[in-house]
Amino acid sequence: MSALIETHELSKWFGEVVALNNLSVTIGEGVTGLLGANGAGKSTFIKLALGLYAPSRGHIHVMGAPPQNNPRVLERMGYCPEVDNFYDGMSGYEFVYWLSRQWGMDRKSAHKATIEAIERVRMADRMDDLIDEYSKGMRQRMKLAQALALKPDLLFLDEPMNGLDPQGREEMYALIRDLAAEGRSVVVSSHILHEVEKITDNVVLLYNGSVLAQGTMQQVQSDERVIEVYLGR
């Protein structure tokens, strides 16, 4: 298995707040669950991998190179953030289309990619409605559509099940598994153990900005540190 993400003594702090502390980890191809309680460092790790943050110490390589200000790496990644940040007065279609255009697609390619991505997240019947009228689950789907439109090799999903009803969650699980079957790699962050179990057996467990355990779900759940600290047994 090829290493997609490698970190060595990676740390990130914001003033006196340490978000990641001396983190060394290797993430390979396929679907990886980035598991941890709120504040464990999951979103900070993803933003470092996306080049949105610079390390305070140590280094991170994605697909063999540092990601920050590196177009060759960045153009191969997609990102569905946890927090909404839509443009006012836009329809779902316009949101995905114009982000695709900004990424460099011509009009025809952007239109085709937008339709395919929106259909994939089952929002075609609402794509011309204003995002302001969407439910939280619909907004979550449209965020995912903009990431899928780029057809990334590596996709980061930060708490993608937030706001989805039970049927929507099952559809999201199935979509992530389908992406893996197509050969795409996905890093999914979640603070809910059974969500991760639905999509992968490969887990990285963060605790207070450090890796507490990594491996299969069975290995992680049987780790004495995990039992004591995370599972509370």
Secondary structure, 3 states (H helix, E strand, C coil): CCEEEEEEEEEEEECCEEEEEEEEEEEECCEEEEECCCCCCHHHHHHHHCCCCCCCEEEEEECCECCCCCHHHHCCEEEECCCCCCCCCCEHHHHHHHHHHHCCCCHHHHHHHHHHHHHHCCCHHHCCCEHHHCCHHHHHHHHHHHHHCCCCCEEEEECCCCCCCHHHHHHHHHHHHHHHHCCCEEEEEECCHHHHHHHCCEEEEEECCEEEEEEEHHHHHHCHHHHHHCCCC
